[in-house]
Amino acid sequence: MDLNFEICTMEDLGILTDISRATFVTAFEKHNKPEDFWTYINNSFSEETLIEQLLDINSSFYFVYLKNVLVGYFKINKNEAQTEQFAKNTVELERIYVIKPFQGQGIGKHILKKVISLAKKAKANFLWLGVWEKNKAAIKFYKRYGFKKFGTHPYFVGKDKQTDWLMKLNLV
């Protein structure tokens, strides 16, 4: 598959904002209360929030292109940028999204392989992520690639407290 991965810079803020909002809305709007959902969207995917994350040297966003067409993006966190602190030498996959028309083509698998490669390059002992406990398709996807549940943590969409499974892939 002819995928290209490009690290996002401040010049990409508009595109990053748009794809972040659009993919999250497509994936989760129908599963949440509108007030909580839009509060979350407007806070988590505001330009101000994304600027702060782009400026953090421990966070990296990547755009994913298929033959020069933007088909998805992902975000990884290291060190203090991780949403949970487990041990030294870990990497968090905070976001991984493929735009709806491109889902089901194996793009997610290639993105995940890239993320694993980046985590190994960072000398991480394990790669971890949080996935909503009700997102059975995503859980099945991660299990297929060797991720195992090792805990849970709360995830708030507005005032709605949800539960994410914490899953990890050992790299050493």
N, CA, C and O atoms as a DFTB+ gen file, in Angstrom:
688 C
 N C O
     1  1       0.857      -1.183       0.000
     2  2       0.000       0.000       0.000
     3  2       0.896       1.236       0.000
     4  3       1.849       1.320       0.775
     5  1       0.593       2.171      -0.852
     6  2       1.418       3.365      -1.044
     7  2       1.010       4.474      -0.065
     8  3       0.425       5.480      -0.465
     9  1       1.326       4.275       1.224
    10  2       0.997       5.274       2.245
    11  2       2.221       6.123       2.558
    12  3       3.350       5.633       2.596
    13  1       1.969       7.388       2.779
    14  2       3.018       8.297       3.238
    15  2       2.589       8.888       4.573
    16  3       1.412       9.180       4.785
    17  1       3.551       9.062       5.466
    18  2       3.300       9.608       6.787
    19  2       4.070      10.917       6.911
    20  3       5.286      10.952       6.722
    21  1       3.360      11.981       7.227
    22  2       4.006      13.286       7.359
    23  2       3.698      13.876       8.733
    24  3       2.539      13.990       9.131
    25  1       4.748      14.242       9.440
    26  2       4.563      14.844      10.751
    27  2       3.897      16.214      10.577
    28  3       4.244      16.970       9.670
    29  1       2.959      16.515      11.436
    30  2       2.230      17.785      11.356
    31  2       3.049      18.909      11.977
    32  3       3.769      18.714      12.957
    33  1       2.922      20.068      11.391
    34  2       3.565      21.270      11.912
    35  2       2.488      22.320      12.157
    36  3       1.311      22.094      11.875
    37  1       2.895      23.449      12.676
    38  2       1.952      24.526      12.956
    39  2       1.225      24.979      11.689
    40  3       0.080      25.425      11.758
    41  1       1.883      24.866      10.534
    42  2       1.235      25.247       9.271
    43  2       0.044      24.348       8.948
    44  3      -0.811      24.712       8.141
    45  1      -0.011      23.177       9.575
    46  2      -1.089      22.213       9.319
    47  2      -2.272      22.371      10.268
    48  3      -3.196      21.559      10.239
    49  1      -2.256      23.397      11.104
    50  2      -3.267      23.544      12.162
    51  2      -4.698      23.460      11.624
    52  3      -5.521      22.749      12.200
    53  1      -5.005      24.152      10.559
    54  2      -6.367      24.146      10.027
    55  2      -6.813      22.762       9.600
    56  3      -7.917      22.328       9.928
    57  1      -5.952      22.071       8.869
    58  2      -6.275      20.719       8.411
    59  2      -6.379      19.769       9.595
    60  3      -7.276      18.927       9.645
    61  1      -5.454      19.907      10.554
    62  2      -5.481      19.054      11.744
    63  2      -6.769      19.262      12.541
    64  3      -7.379      18.299      13.007
    65  1      -7.171      20.499      12.691
    66  2      -8.419      20.799      13.405
    67  2      -9.597      20.143      12.686
    68  3     -10.432      19.493      13.316
    69  1      -9.658      20.313      11.391
    70  2     -10.776      19.763      10.610
    71  2     -10.839      18.242      10.677
    72  3     -11.908      17.680      10.915
    73  1      -9.700      17.564      10.468
    74  2      -9.721      16.099      10.462
    75  2      -9.970      15.545      11.866
    76  3     -10.630      14.518      12.022
    77  1      -9.444      16.223      12.882
    78  2      -9.657      15.775      14.264
    79  2     -11.138      15.813      14.611
    80  3     -11.690      14.849      15.142
    81  1     -11.763      16.922      14.308
    82  2     -13.182      17.081      14.605
    83  2     -14.030      16.117      13.774
    84  3     -14.895      15.421      14.306
    85  1     -13.774      16.086      12.479
    86  2     -14.599      15.276      11.577
    87  2     -14.542      13.789      11.910
    88  3     -15.579      13.127      11.943
    89  1     -13.354      13.259      12.155
    90  2     -13.247      11.824      12.419
    91  2     -13.860      11.456      13.761
    92  3     -14.474      10.397      13.888
    93  1     -13.703      12.321      14.770
    94  2     -14.299      12.027      16.073
    95  2     -15.818      12.108      15.996
    96  3     -16.517      11.275      16.574
    97  1     -16.326      13.099      15.291
    98  2     -17.781      13.229      15.130
    99  2     -18.341      11.990      14.427
   100  3     -19.333      11.415      14.875
   101  1     -17.710      11.585      13.336
   102  2     -18.174      10.412      12.591
   103  2     -18.180       9.169      13.476
   104  3     -19.119       8.375      13.430
   105  1     -17.142       9.005      14.271
   106  2     -17.000       7.796      15.082
   107  2     -17.919       7.766      16.298
   108  3     -18.420       6.701      16.660
   109  1     -18.153       8.924      16.940
   110  2     -18.769       8.876      18.267
   111  2     -19.999       9.752      18.513
   112  3     -20.620       9.638      19.570
   113  1     -20.361      10.606      17.587
   114  2     -21.487      11.513      17.859
   115  2     -22.760      10.759      18.207
   116  3     -23.462      11.126      19.150
   117  1     -23.057       9.723      17.465
   118  2     -24.322       9.005      17.670
   119  2     -24.376       8.252      18.998
   120  3     -25.447       7.804      19.407
   121  1     -23.239       8.106      19.676
   122  2     -23.186       7.346      20.924
   123  2     -23.183       8.230      22.171
   124  3     -23.058       7.725      23.286
   125  1     -23.317       9.528      21.994
   126  2     -23.188      10.446      23.126
   127  2     -24.311      11.464      23.159
   128  3     -24.952      11.743      22.145
   129  1     -24.536      12.015      24.345
   130  2     -25.520      13.083      24.508
   131  2     -24.975      14.338      23.822
   132  3     -23.813      14.695      24.015
   133  1     -25.806      15.006      23.025
   134  2     -25.322      16.158      22.249
   135  2     -24.599      17.224      23.078
   136  3     -23.543      17.706      22.668
   137  1     -25.146      17.596      24.226
   138  2     -24.522      18.664      25.011
   139  2     -23.122      18.263      25.470
   140  3     -22.172      19.036      25.340
   141  1     -23.003      17.056      26.005
   142  2     -21.690      16.575      26.451
   143  2     -20.731      16.432      25.269
   144  3     -19.563      16.812      25.350
   145  1     -21.240      15.885      24.187
   146  2     -20.407      15.624      23.025
   147  2     -19.828      16.917      22.455
   148  3     -18.625      17.000      22.209
   149  1     -20.659      17.905      22.248
   150  2     -20.184      19.147      21.623
   151  2     -19.324      19.974      22.568
   152  3     -18.452      20.718      22.119
   153  1     -19.557      19.853      23.870
   154  2     -18.642      20.481      24.824
   155  2     -17.254      19.868      24.665
   156  3     -16.251      20.582      24.635
   157  1     -17.204      18.553      24.563
   158  2     -15.942      17.846      24.387
   159  2     -15.264      18.260      23.075
   160  3     -14.080      18.596      23.065
   161  1     -16.002      18.234      21.992
   162  2     -15.445      18.588      20.679
   163  2     -14.859      19.999      20.708
   164  3     -13.737      20.229      20.258
   165  1     -15.632      20.932      21.243
   166  2     -15.204      22.335      21.236
   167  2     -14.012      22.600      22.143
   168  3     -13.272      23.558      21.921
   169  1     -13.812      21.768      23.161
   170  2     -12.635      21.910      24.029
   171  2     -11.439      21.124      23.493
   172  3     -10.345      21.670      23.346
   173  1     -11.652      19.857      23.206
   174  2     -10.544      18.968      22.844
   175  2      -9.971      19.234      21.463
   176  3      -8.791      18.978      21.220
   177  1     -10.787      19.742      20.565
   178  2     -10.337      19.950      19.194
   179  2     -10.376      21.420      18.792
   180  3     -10.529      21.756      17.618
   181  1     -10.235      22.280      19.781
   182  2     -10.124      23.714      19.474
   183  2      -8.733      23.996      18.942
   184  3      -7.800      23.238      19.205
   185  1      -8.587      25.073      18.200
   186  2      -7.258      25.438      17.710
   187  2      -6.303      25.694      18.864
   188  3      -5.124      25.350      18.781
   189  1      -6.801      26.296      19.943
   190  2      -5.938      26.582      21.093
   191  2      -5.377      25.290      21.695
   192  3      -4.186      25.206      21.998
   193  1      -6.236      24.291      21.865
   194  2      -5.788      23.009      22.423
   195  2      -4.796      22.336      21.487
   196  3      -3.769      21.821      21.931
   197  1      -5.097      22.337      20.201
   198  2      -4.211      21.677      19.243
   199  2      -2.876      22.409      19.107
   200  3      -1.845      21.766      18.912
   201  1      -2.876      23.732      19.205
   202  2      -1.611      24.478      19.187
   203  2      -0.742      24.050      20.362
   204  3       0.452      23.798      20.203
   205  1      -1.345      23.971      21.534
   206  2      -0.600      23.552      22.734
   207  2       0.016      22.165      22.527
   208  3       1.164      21.927      22.900
   209  1      -0.755      21.257      21.931
   210  2      -0.256      19.906      21.709
   211  2       0.819      19.873      20.616
   212  3       1.798      19.135      20.731
   213  1       0.638      20.667      19.565
   214  2       1.658      20.729      18.506
   215  2       2.985      21.278      19.027
   216  3       4.053      20.893      18.551
   217  1       2.911      22.169      19.996
   218  2       4.128      22.775      20.549
   219  2       4.823      21.880      21.580
   220  3       5.969      22.136      21.948
   221  1       4.141      20.843      22.042
   222  2       4.710      19.933      23.039
   223  2       5.701      18.992      22.353
   224  3       5.326      18.227      21.466
   225  1       6.956      19.053      22.765
   226  2       7.983      18.223      22.116
   227  2       7.771      16.724      22.355
   228  3       8.395      15.899      21.686
   229  1       6.903      16.368      23.296
   230  2       6.640      14.960      23.595
   231  2       5.386      14.429      22.911
   232  3       5.007      13.277      23.127
   233  1       4.739      15.248      22.092
   234  2       3.573      14.824      21.320
   235  2       3.855      15.017      19.840
   236  3       4.492      15.989      19.436
   237  1       3.372      14.081      19.041
   238  2       3.543      14.185      17.591
   239  2       2.269      13.747      16.887
   240  3       1.712      12.687      17.173
   241  1       1.824      14.586      15.963
   242  2       0.715      14.247      15.078
   243  2       1.298      13.896      13.716
   244  3       2.263      14.514      13.266
   245  1       0.708      12.907      13.071
   246  2       1.106      12.531      11.719
   247  2      -0.131      12.456      10.834
   248  3      -1.155      11.897      11.228
   249  1      -0.027      13.022       9.640
   250  2      -1.044      12.828       8.618
   251  2      -0.675      11.581       7.826
   252  3       0.500      11.262       7.644
   253  1      -1.706      10.887       7.362
   254  2      -1.518       9.678       6.569
   255  2      -2.112       9.940       5.184
   256  3      -3.286      10.284       5.051
   257  1      -1.278       9.771       4.161
   258  2      -1.691      10.019       2.785
   259  2      -1.633       8.729       1.979
   260  3      -0.691       7.948       2.111
   261  1      -2.635       8.512       1.149
   262  2      -2.665       7.436       0.180
   263  2      -2.635       8.103      -1.188
   264  3      -3.608       8.736      -1.599
   265  1      -1.517       7.958      -1.891
   266  2      -1.350       8.595      -3.204
   267  2      -1.720      10.075      -3.144
   268  3      -2.496      10.566      -3.964
   269  1      -1.164      10.768      -2.177
   270  2      -1.336      12.218      -1.983
   271  2      -2.724      12.652      -1.531
   272  3      -3.031      13.844      -1.556
   273  1      -3.567      11.709      -1.117
   274  2      -4.889      12.033      -0.575
   275  2      -4.845      11.778       0.930
   276  3      -4.458      10.696       1.371
   277  1      -5.242      12.772       1.710
   278  2      -5.272      12.617       3.167
   279  2      -6.362      11.615       3.542
   280  3      -7.541      11.833       3.260
   281  1      -5.954      10.506       4.186
   282  2      -6.897       9.444       4.526
   283  2      -7.018       9.204       6.026
   284  3      -7.882       8.443       6.460
   285  1      -6.158       9.846       6.828
   286  2      -6.238       9.635       8.263
   287  2      -5.134      10.384       8.984
   288  3      -4.350      11.123       8.388
   289  1      -5.104      10.163      10.288
   290  2      -4.049      10.771      11.102
   291  2      -3.896       9.979      12.388
   292  3      -4.760       9.183      12.754
   293  1      -2.775      10.213      13.071
   294  2      -2.592       9.624      14.392
   295  2      -1.758      10.564      15.248
   296  3      -1.085      11.468      14.752
   297  1      -1.828      10.318      16.549
   298  2      -1.071      11.113      17.518
   299  2      -0.420      10.169      18.508
   300  3      -1.066       9.260      19.032
   301  1       0.870      10.387      18.765
   302  2       1.568       9.615      19.787
   303  2       2.133      10.572      20.835
   304  3       2.454      11.724      20.546
   305  1       2.244      10.059      22.058
   306  2       2.769      10.835      23.177
   307  2       3.877      10.050      23.871
   308  3       3.815       8.828      24.006
   309  1       4.886      10.788      24.302
   310  2       5.980      10.208      25.084
   311  2       6.106      11.004      26.382
   312  3       5.553      12.095      26.525
   313  1       6.842      10.429      27.309
   314  2       7.198      11.109      28.556
   315  2       5.976      11.742      29.225
   316  3       4.941      11.091      29.369
   317  1       6.094      13.007      29.633
   318  2       5.033      13.662      30.408
   319  2       3.772      13.952      29.598
   320  3       2.733      14.255      30.184
   321  1       3.832      13.870      28.293
   322  2       2.651      14.148      27.465
   323  2       1.637      13.006      27.499
   324  3       0.494      13.181      27.075
   325  1       2.042      11.849      27.994
   326  2       1.122      10.719      28.056
   327  2      -0.010      11.015      29.044
   328  3       0.194      11.683      30.057
   329  1      -1.184      10.515      28.736
   330  2      -2.338      10.774      29.600
   331  2      -2.276       9.980      30.900
   332  3      -2.972      10.310      31.860
   333  1      -1.463       8.955      30.937
   334  2      -1.175       8.189      32.155
   335  2       0.331       7.962      32.209
   336  3       0.986       7.846      31.173
   337  1       0.865       7.899      33.402
   338  2       2.294       7.640      33.592
   339  2       2.444       6.252      34.216
   340  3       2.099       6.048      35.379
   341  1       2.961       5.302      33.436
   342  2       3.109       3.937      33.927
   343  2       4.543       3.620      34.300
   344  3       4.826       3.168      35.409
   345  1       5.422       3.855      33.384
   346  2       6.824       3.511      33.581
   347  2       7.624       4.322      32.570
   348  3       7.072       4.893      31.630
   349  1       8.917       4.358      32.780
   350  2       9.760       5.028      31.791
   351  2       9.749       4.212      30.503
   352  3       9.456       3.016      30.503
   353  1      10.067       4.874      29.437
   354  2      10.202       4.210      28.140
   355  2       8.912       3.567      27.642
   356  3       8.908       2.410      27.223
   357  1       7.823       4.321      27.691
   358  2       6.577       3.882      27.093
   359  2       6.126       4.951      26.104
   360  3       6.520       6.113      26.205
   361  1       5.300       4.544      25.154
   362  2       4.711       5.457      24.184
   363  2       3.211       5.211      24.168
   364  3       2.751       4.069      24.177
   365  1       2.463       6.300      24.143
   366  2       1.004       6.227      24.083
   367  2       0.535       6.546      22.665
   368  3       0.952       7.539      22.069
   369  1      -0.322       5.702      22.142
   370  2      -1.047       6.002      20.915
   371  2      -2.363       6.633      21.362
   372  3      -3.294       5.932      21.758
   373  1      -2.433       7.968      21.293
   374  2      -3.621       8.654      21.802
   375  2      -4.753       8.693      20.782
   376  3      -5.925       8.590      21.146
   377  1      -4.408       8.843      19.511
   378  2      -5.436       8.914      18.469
   379  2      -4.959       8.178      17.233
   380  3      -3.786       8.235      16.861
   381  1      -5.898       7.485      16.606
   382  2      -5.662       6.849      15.317
   383  2      -7.004       6.811      14.604
   384  3      -7.945       6.162      15.059
   385  1      -7.082       7.516      13.478
   386  2      -8.346       7.612      12.747
   387  2      -8.095       7.518      11.253
   388  3      -7.139       8.081      10.720
   389  1      -8.988       6.786      10.595
   390  2      -9.031       6.718       9.139
   391  2     -10.357       7.346       8.728
   392  3     -11.405       7.038       9.295
   393  1     -10.300       8.233       7.732
   394  2     -11.502       8.896       7.238
   395  2     -12.465       7.849       6.678
   396  3     -12.048       6.924       5.982
   397  1     -13.735       7.996       6.982
   398  2     -14.773       7.003       6.687
   399  2     -14.682       6.365       5.288
   400  3     -14.692       5.137       5.200
   401  1     -14.595       7.132       4.203
   402  2     -14.579       6.476       2.881
   403  2     -13.376       5.547       2.650
   404  3     -13.382       4.738       1.723
   405  1     -12.353       5.668       3.494
   406  2     -11.145       4.867       3.310
   407  2     -11.041       3.727       4.328
   408  3     -10.049       2.997       4.340
   409  1     -12.042       3.573       5.170
   410  2     -12.026       2.488       6.151
   411  2     -12.276       1.155       5.438
   412  3     -12.898       1.105       4.377
   413  1     -11.779       0.092       6.044
   414  2     -11.982      -1.239       5.495
   415  2     -11.016      -1.603       4.373
   416  3     -11.226      -2.601       3.683
   417  1      -9.971      -0.820       4.180
   418  2      -9.011      -1.081       3.109
   419  2      -7.640      -1.495       3.646
   420  3      -6.686      -1.611       2.878
   421  1      -7.536      -1.715       4.949
   422  2      -6.261      -2.124       5.536
   423  2      -5.360      -0.965       5.911
   424  3      -4.211      -1.178       6.298
   425  1      -5.858       0.256       5.804
   426  2      -5.045       1.427       6.126
   427  2      -4.712       1.453       7.614
   428  3      -3.581       1.766       7.984
   429  1      -5.672       1.131       8.465
   430  2      -5.444       1.117       9.907
   431  2      -4.301       0.200      10.297
   432  3      -3.497       0.533      11.167
   433  1      -4.231      -0.951       9.655
   434  2      -3.146      -1.906       9.921
   435  2      -1.790      -1.276       9.604
   436  3      -0.841      -1.429      10.373
   437  1      -1.696      -0.578       8.489
   438  2      -0.434       0.050       8.098
   439  2      -0.079       1.223       9.013
   440  3       1.092       1.457       9.313
   441  1      -1.096       1.950       9.449
   442  2      -0.844       3.030      10.402
   443  2      -0.304       2.442      11.698
   444  3       0.681       2.936      12.247
   445  1      -0.947       1.387      12.184
   446  2      -0.512       0.771      13.437
   447  2       0.922       0.250      13.318
   448  3       1.701       0.374      14.263
   449  1       1.274      -0.323      12.186
   450  2       2.655      -0.787      11.986
   451  2       3.628       0.389      12.053
   452  3       4.720       0.255      12.606
   453  1       3.251       1.527      11.502
   454  2       4.095       2.722      11.566
   455  2       4.248       3.185      13.015
   456  3       5.348       3.529      13.448
   457  1       3.148       3.191      13.755
   458  2       3.190       3.602      15.160
   459  2       4.110       2.669      15.954
   460  3       4.914       3.129      16.765
   461  1       3.991       1.379      15.722
   462  2       4.847       0.412      16.410
   463  2       6.320       0.675      16.067
   464  3       7.187       0.618      16.940
   465  1       6.585       0.956      14.817
   466  2       7.949       1.275      14.387
   467  2       8.479       2.522      15.098
   468  3       9.625       2.544      15.548
   469  1       7.648       3.550      15.198
   470  2       8.054       4.778      15.889
   471  2       8.302       4.520      17.379
   472  3       9.238       5.073      17.956
   473  1       7.469       3.685      17.999
   474  2       7.640       3.363      19.415
   475  2       8.940       2.583      19.637
   476  3       9.656       2.824      20.609
   477  1       9.234       1.661      18.742
   478  2      10.492       0.909      18.847
   479  2      11.688       1.830      18.652
   480  3      12.694       1.709      19.350
   481  1      11.573       2.750      17.704
   482  2      12.656       3.712      17.452
   483  2      12.907       4.575      18.688
   484  3      14.038       4.987      18.945
   485  1      11.837       4.848      19.458
   486  2      11.948       5.624      20.692
   487  2      12.419       4.751      21.857
   488  3      12.517       5.221      22.991
   489  1      12.709       3.480      21.572
   490  2      13.182       2.518      22.578
   491  2      12.159       2.289      23.695
   492  3      12.517       2.110      24.859
   493  1      10.885       2.298      23.313
   494  2       9.817       2.055      24.286
   495  2       9.764       0.579      24.663
   496  3       9.968      -0.301      23.827
   497  1       9.486       0.331      25.931
   498  2       9.280      -1.045      26.390
   499  2       7.917      -1.563      25.961
   500  3       7.756      -2.745      25.656
   501  1       6.928      -0.656      25.940
   502  2       5.621      -1.030      25.413
   503  2       4.899       0.184      24.859
   504  3       5.157       1.328      25.231
   505  1       3.982      -0.121      23.949
   506  2       3.087       0.852      23.345
   507  2       1.729       0.629      23.980
   508  3       1.281      -0.510      24.106
   509  1       1.071       1.703      24.379
   510  2      -0.224       1.542      25.025
   511  2      -1.225       2.550      24.472
   512  3      -0.863       3.522      23.809
   513  1      -2.497       2.285      24.767
   514  2      -3.580       3.155      24.323
   515  2      -4.782       2.961      25.227
   516  3      -4.876       1.991      25.978
   517  1      -5.694       3.911      25.130
   518  2      -6.991       3.797      25.786
   519  2      -8.045       3.688      24.697
   520  3      -8.034       4.455      23.735
   521  1      -8.949       2.737      24.849
   522  2     -10.022       2.548      23.866
   523  2     -11.343       2.385      24.626
   524  3     -11.427       1.633      25.597
   525  1     -12.355       3.094      24.170
   526  2     -13.661       3.057      24.835
   527  2     -14.150       1.624      24.930
   528  3     -14.138       0.893      23.940
   529  1     -14.581       1.221      26.116
   530  2     -14.993      -0.160      26.355
   531  2     -16.143      -0.603      25.447
   532  3     -16.319      -1.801      25.225
   533  1     -16.922       0.333      24.923
   534  2     -18.045      -0.002      24.040
   535  2     -17.640      -0.036      22.569
   536  3     -18.461      -0.363      21.712
   537  1     -16.402       0.293      22.268
   538  2     -15.924       0.285      20.888
   539  2     -15.350      -1.099      20.568
   540  3     -14.137      -1.286      20.465
   541  1     -16.258      -2.049      20.416
   542  2     -15.866      -3.458      20.238
   543  2     -15.032      -3.696      18.985
   544  3     -14.125      -4.528      18.997
   545  1     -15.326      -2.975      17.902
   546  2     -14.548      -3.157      16.673
   547  2     -13.095      -2.743      16.885
   548  3     -12.181      -3.428      16.425
   549  1     -12.877      -1.630      17.575
   550  2     -11.507      -1.176      17.834
   551  2     -10.786      -2.151      18.763
   552  3      -9.618      -2.472      18.543
   553  1     -11.473      -2.617      19.789
   554  2     -10.862      -3.577      20.718
   555  2     -10.434      -4.836      19.957
   556  3      -9.334      -5.348      20.163
   557  1     -11.301      -5.324      19.087
   558  2     -10.984      -6.510      18.283
   559  2      -9.773      -6.238      17.387
   560  3      -8.902      -7.095      17.243
   561  1      -9.719      -5.052      16.788
   562  2      -8.594      -4.657      15.932
   563  2      -7.284      -4.700      16.722
   564  3      -6.309      -5.304      16.275
   565  1      -7.260      -4.065      17.886
   566  2      -6.024      -4.031      18.664
   567  2      -5.619      -5.419      19.148
   568  3      -4.433      -5.750      19.153
   569  1      -6.584      -6.228      19.550
   570  2      -6.269      -7.595      19.969
   571  2      -5.631      -8.384      18.829
   572  3      -4.715      -9.176      19.051
   573  1      -6.118      -8.166      17.611
   574  2      -5.585      -8.869      16.433
   575  2      -4.091      -8.606      16.267
   576  3      -3.367      -9.446      15.732
   577  1      -3.629      -7.445      16.722
   578  2      -2.221      -7.086      16.573
   579  2      -1.428      -7.254      17.874
   580  3      -0.328      -6.719      18.011
   581  1      -1.995      -7.999      18.822
   582  2      -1.234      -8.385      20.005
   583  2      -1.427      -7.520      21.237
   584  3      -0.792      -7.777      22.260
   585  1      -2.274      -6.510      21.178
   586  2      -2.525      -5.683      22.358
   587  2      -3.358      -6.464      23.367
   588  3      -4.251      -7.228      23.002
   589  1      -3.046      -6.254      24.646
   590  2      -3.774      -6.921      25.727
   591  2      -4.252      -5.879      26.740
   592  3      -3.558      -4.904      27.029
   593  1      -5.444      -6.111      27.265
   594  2      -5.993      -5.214      28.284
   595  2      -5.180      -5.349      29.559
   596  3      -4.864      -6.458      29.989
   597  1      -4.839      -4.200      30.170
   598  2      -4.103      -4.239      31.433
   599  2      -4.692      -3.305      32.484
   600  3      -4.110      -3.136      33.555
   601  1      -5.827      -2.705      32.193
   602  2      -6.471      -1.832      33.160
   603  2      -7.548      -0.999      32.497
   604  3      -7.912      -1.215      31.341
   605  1      -8.046      -0.041      33.263
   606  2      -9.051       0.892      32.753
   607  2      -8.737       2.274      33.311
   608  3      -8.002       2.411      34.289
   609  1      -9.306       3.294      32.676
   610  2      -9.283       4.626      33.260
   611  2     -10.518       5.388      32.780
   612  3     -11.095       5.071      31.740
   613  1     -10.911       6.402      33.560
   614  2     -12.076       7.178      33.145
   615  2     -11.723       8.093      31.978
   616  3     -10.594       8.567      31.848
   617  1     -12.719       8.323      31.142
   618  2     -12.574       9.217      29.998
   619  2     -13.846      10.043      29.951
   620  3     -14.946       9.501      29.844
   621  1     -13.694      11.341      30.031
   622  2     -14.861      12.209      30.094
   623  2     -15.171      12.814      28.730
   624  3     -14.312      13.423      28.093
   625  1     -16.404      12.635      28.300
   626  2     -16.934      13.328      27.129
   627  2     -17.920      14.335      27.704
   628  3     -19.061      14.000      28.023
   629  1     -17.457      15.579      27.829
   630  2     -18.241      16.569      28.571
   631  2     -18.280      16.136      30.022
   632  3     -17.240      15.894      30.634
   633  1     -19.491      16.037      30.575
   634  2     -19.656      15.576      31.960
   635  2     -19.897      14.073      32.042
   636  3     -19.981      13.510      33.133
   637  1     -20.007      13.429      30.891
   638  2     -20.298      12.000      30.836
   639  2     -19.022      11.196      31.084
   640  3     -18.105      11.190      30.263
   641  1     -18.982      10.519      32.234
   642  2     -17.830       9.693      32.585
   643  2     -17.960       8.326      31.912
   644  3     -18.879       7.560      32.203
   645  1     -17.028       8.040      31.013
   646  2     -16.997       6.769      30.318
   647  2     -15.758       5.999      30.771
   648  3     -14.903       6.542      31.471
   649  1     -15.670       4.749      30.371
   650  2     -14.523       3.926      30.747
   651  2     -13.763       3.493      29.516
   652  3     -14.332       2.935      28.578
   653  1     -12.474       3.758      29.531
   654  2     -11.573       3.271      28.489
   655  2     -10.820       2.055      29.001
   656  3     -10.360       2.023      30.142
   657  1     -10.703       1.057      28.137
   658  2      -9.786      -0.039      28.416
   659  2      -8.388       0.461      28.106
   660  3      -8.175       1.128      27.093
   661  1      -7.454       0.152      28.951
   662  2      -6.040       0.405      28.680
   663  2      -5.481      -0.886      28.087
   664  3      -5.583      -1.957      28.685
   665  1      -4.893      -0.763      26.906
   666  2      -4.334      -1.931      26.214
   667  2      -2.881      -1.632      25.875
   668  3      -2.513      -0.496      25.572
   669  1      -2.071      -2.672      25.933
   670  2      -0.651      -2.464      25.617
   671  2      -0.102      -3.591      24.766
   672  3      -0.609      -4.712      24.740
   673  1       0.964      -3.229      24.071
   674  2       1.713      -4.174      23.255
   675  2       3.155      -4.116      23.743
   676  3       3.809      -3.077      23.644
   677  1       3.647      -5.231      24.269
   678  2       5.047      -5.263      24.708
   679  2       5.955      -5.233      23.485
   680  3       5.698      -5.910      22.489
   681  1       7.011      -4.446      23.573
   682  2       7.935      -4.263      22.459
   683  2       9.305      -4.868      22.719
   684  3      10.135      -4.928      21.811
   685  1       9.556      -5.316      23.946
   686  2      10.858      -5.910      24.278
   687  2      10.669      -7.338      24.777
   688  3      11.646      -8.011      25.108
